[in-house]
Amino acid sequence: MLKNLFQNIKDSIYNPAYYQKIITETSLRSSMHYFLRLTCALALLVAIILAARVTIFDQKKIADAVNSILSSYPADLVVTVDQGIVSINQPSPYFFSTSAVALPSEASDEFAQEGYENFVVIDTEHQFSTDLFQNYKTAMLITSDSVIVKNKKEIRIMEIGDGVSKVVDQGYVQSLTHKINIFLKALPLFLLVVIFIGCGIGLLFYLIYLVVPAFIIFAAAAVTRAKWTFAKAYQVALHALTLPLILWLLLPVFGVSLKVKFLFTAVLLLVVVVNLYKAKPESAPLVSSEPIA
């Protein structure tokens, strides 16, 4: 089956005899079956490449950063959230300085560039103000009812909410670290599934897009007096989609961007012209039972 798919892909890129067979014998149902197999194969390939990149380049960095931050949680600090109200067992404000956290070098350099002296400051005695936040020189400020973070130049305020009740101590943080590490180990497989599903759904939208090139092909066939149905023109476009689809899906994965307007459609129509140049413009039957594969 896989061998047949590769042969169909090759023929859909260039094989005039194959396109002649599509015009005269092959059913639209068979072509749709080919497209679905092509979609699954491309979606799986892209998912494997992207998931592997996360595994190789990002997974260890994320795990190291999370572990270093959470392992630096002070043994004597207990944060209690009772119905959305924060309190601590230490004097307020409580400073969790950047020097106390074993941050990765990249994050440490970024913190230094931003001028942060504290990783987190907990101040349950004062209400939030921009001046207070800036004076603390912190990446995160926790007040009695909110969590405030700075993302580049934007300050974001998130209310904790009345329904939240939690006790955060070193034991809780250690259990959280364990859960995060388990998730990170499963992250590549999770991304593989998500990317595969997302990519597959996205590819199915090309079935709608094909109406446009199919209309162009149908009009061109009418000019040459070939007795094609619109369904047959759509079927030809479905196979001609193979080359641009492969290029536009895989090249960006390797850092090559193709943003020329209408280039995708131009490549598709070029495949049609090259393959049908030698094909006889015969009448296409509405029904056929011979499969491609």
C-alpha positions in Angstrom: 0.0 0.0 0.0 2.8 2.4 0.9 4.6 1.5 -2.3 1.5 2.2 -4.3 1.1 5.6 -2.6 4.7 6.6 -3.4 4.1 5.6 -7.0 0.9 7.6 -7.2 2.7 10.6 -5.7 5.4 10.3 -8.4 2.9 9.9 -11.2 0.8 12.8 -9.9 3.8 15.0 -10.2 4.7 13.9 -13.7 3.3 11.1 -15.8 1.2 12.1 -18.9 0.0 8.5 -19.3 -1.2 8.5 -15.8 -3.2 11.7 -16.3 -4.6 10.3 -19.5 -5.8 7.3 -17.4 -7.4 9.8 -14.9 -9.3 11.5 -17.6 -10.6 8.4 -19.3 -10.9 5.7 -16.7 -10.3 6.6 -13.1 -13.2 7.5 -10.8 -13.4 10.5 -8.6 -13.8 8.2 -5.6 -10.4 6.6 -6.3 -8.8 10.0 -6.6 -10.4 11.1 -3.3 -9.0 8.0 -1.7 -5.5 8.9 -3.0 -5.8 12.4 -1.6 -6.8 11.2 1.8 -3.9 8.8 2.0 -1.6 11.6 0.8 -3.0 13.9 3.5 -2.4 11.3 6.2 1.2 10.7 5.0 2.1 14.4 4.8 0.4 15.2 8.1 2.3 12.4 9.8 5.6 13.4 8.3 5.3 17.1 9.4 4.1 16.0 12.8 7.1 13.7 13.3 9.6 16.4 12.2 8.1 19.1 14.4 7.7 16.8 17.4 11.3 15.6 17.0 12.5 19.2 17.0 10.8 19.8 20.3 12.3 16.6 21.7 15.8 17.4 20.6 16.0 21.1 21.0 13.4 22.3 23.5 12.4 19.5 25.9 15.6 19.4 27.9 15.8 23.2 28.1 12.2 23.4 29.4 12.7 20.6 31.9 16.0 22.2 33.2 14.4 25.6 33.5 11.3 24.3 35.3 13.3 22.0 37.7 15.8 24.8 38.6 13.0 27.3 39.4 10.9 24.9 41.4 13.8 23.4 43.2 14.7 26.8 44.5 11.4 27.3 46.3 12.3 28.3 49.9 11.7 25.6 52.6 10.4 28.1 55.1 7.8 29.7 52.8 4.1 28.7 52.9 1.7 30.6 50.7 -2.0 30.1 51.6 -4.8 31.0 49.2 -8.2 31.1 51.0 -11.2 31.9 48.8 -8.9 34.0 46.5 -7.1 35.8 49.3 -3.4 35.3 49.6 -1.4 35.2 52.8 2.1 34.0 53.7 3.8 32.8 56.9 6.7 35.3 56.4 7.0 39.1 56.7 5.5 41.0 53.7 6.8 41.9 51.2 8.7 38.7 50.6 11.5 38.8 48.0 12.4 35.8 45.9 15.6 37.2 44.3 17.0 36.1 41.0 20.2 35.2 42.6 18.4 32.5 44.6 17.2 30.8 41.5 19.4 28.7 39.3 18.1 30.0 36.0 19.4 28.8 32.7 22.0 31.1 31.2 19.6 32.4 28.5 16.9 33.3 31.0 19.4 34.8 33.4 20.8 37.1 30.6 17.3 38.1 29.7 16.4 38.9 33.3 19.6 41.0 33.6 18.7 42.9 30.4 15.3 43.7 31.8 16.8 44.9 35.0 15.1 42.4 37.2 16.5 41.9 40.7 13.7 39.6 41.9 12.1 36.6 40.4 8.9 37.0 42.5 7.8 39.5 45.1 4.9 38.7 47.4 3.3 41.8 48.9 -0.1 41.1 50.6 -0.1 44.5 52.4 -0.4 46.9 49.5 -2.6 47.2 46.5 -1.1 47.0 43.0 0.3 50.1 41.4 2.6 50.6 38.5 5.1 52.5 40.7 5.1 49.7 43.3 5.7 47.0 40.6 8.5 49.0 39.0 10.2 49.7 42.3 10.3 46.0 43.2 12.2 45.3 39.9 10.5 41.9 39.6 9.2 39.7 36.9 6.2 38.7 39.0 4.3 40.4 41.8 1.7 38.6 43.9 -0.7 40.7 45.9 -3.5 39.7 48.2 -5.8 39.0 45.3 -3.9 39.2 42.1 -0.8 38.0 40.1 0.9 40.6 38.1 3.5 39.7 35.4 5.5 41.8 33.0 5.7 40.5 29.4 8.3 42.7 27.6 6.8 46.2 28.0 3.3 45.1 28.9 2.1 44.6 32.5 -0.7 41.9 32.8 -2.9 41.7 35.9 -4.6 38.4 36.6 -7.1 38.2 39.5 -6.9 34.9 41.5 -10.7 34.5 41.9 -12.9 33.9 44.9 -13.2 30.1 44.3 -9.5 29.4 44.6 -8.1 27.8 47.8 -4.7 26.3 47.9 -1.7 25.8 50.2 1.6 26.1 48.4 4.7 24.9 50.3 7.9 23.0 49.4 6.1 19.6 49.5 3.4 20.8 47.0 6.1 22.3 44.7 8.0 19.0 44.7 4.9 17.1 43.7 4.2 19.6 41.0 7.8 19.2 39.7 7.3 15.5 39.4 4.0 15.9 37.5 5.6 18.5 35.1 8.5 16.1 34.4 6.1 13.3 33.5 4.2 15.7 31.2 7.4 16.8 29.5 8.4 13.2 28.9 5.1 12.6 27.1 5.2 16.0 25.4 6.7 14.8 22.0 4.0 12.1 21.7 1.3 14.6 22.7 2.6 17.1 20.1 2.8 14.3 17.5 -0.9 13.6 17.9 -2.0 17.3 18.0 0.1 18.3 15.0 -1.1 15.3 13.0 -4.7 16.0 13.7 -4.3 19.8 13.1 -2.3 19.3 9.9 -4.8 16.7 8.6 -7.8 19.0 9.2 -6.0 21.9 7.6 -5.2 19.8 4.5 -8.8 18.9 4.1 -9.6 22.6 3.5 -7.7 22.2 0.2 -10.7 20.3 -1.1 -12.6 23.6 -1.0 -9.7 25.6 -2.5 -9.6 23.1 -5.5 -12.8 24.5 -6.8 -10.9 27.6 -8.2 -8.2 25.7 -10.2 -10.7 23.1 -11.2 -12.9 25.9 -12.7 -9.8 27.2 -14.6 -9.0 23.7 -15.9 -12.7 23.1 -16.9 -12.7 26.4 -18.8 -9.5 25.6 -20.6 -10.8 22.2 -21.5 -14.0 23.8 -22.9 -11.8 26.2 -25.1 -10.0 23.1 -26.5 -13.4 21.5 -27.1 -12.6 18.6 -24.7 -15.9 17.2 -23.4 -15.0 17.3 -19.7 -17.3 17.5 -16.8 -16.5 19.8 -13.9 -16.0 16.8 -11.7 -13.3 15.5 -14.0 -11.5 18.9 -14.0 -11.7 18.8 -10.2 -10.2 15.3 -10.2 -7.3 16.4 -12.4 -6.7 19.3 -10.1 -6.8 17.0 -7.1 -3.8 15.0 -8.4 -2.0 18.1 -9.7 -2.2 19.5 -6.1 0.4 16.9 -5.0 3.6 18.8 -5.9 2.6 22.3 -4.6 1.2 20.7 -1.4 4.5 18.8 -0.7 6.6 21.9 -1.4 4.4 24.3 0.7 4.2 21.9 3.6 7.8 20.7 3.9 9.9 23.6 2.8 8.7 25.9 5.7 9.7 23.1 8.1 13.3 23.5 6.9 13.1 27.3 7.0 12.3 28.0 3.3 9.3 30.4 2.9 7.3 30.6 -0.3 5.2 33.8 -0.1 4.8 34.7 -3.7 1.2 35.6 -4.5 -0.7 32.9 -6.5 2.5 30.8 -6.9 0.8 27.8 -5.3 -2.0 27.9 -7.9 0.5 28.6 -10.7 2.6 25.5 -9.8 -0.6 23.4 -9.7 -1.7 24.6 -13.2 1.8 24.1 -14.5 1.7 20.5 -13.4 -1.6 20.1 -15.3 -0.2 21.7 -18.5 3.0 19.7 -18.5 1.1 16.4 -18.0 -1.7 17.0 -20.3 0.3 18.5 -23.1 0.8 15.1 -24.7 -2.5 13.6 -23.4 -5.3 13.3 -25.9 -8.3 15.6 -25.1 -10.8 12.9 -25.1 -14.3 12.9 -23.5 -14.3 11.8 -19.9 -16.9 9.4 -18.6 -18.9 10.3 -15.6 -18.5 6.9 -13.9 -15.5 4.6 -13.7 -14.7 1.6 -11.4 -11.0 1.2 -11.9 -8.9 2.3 -8.9 -5.6 4.1 -9.0 -3.7 2.0 -6.5 
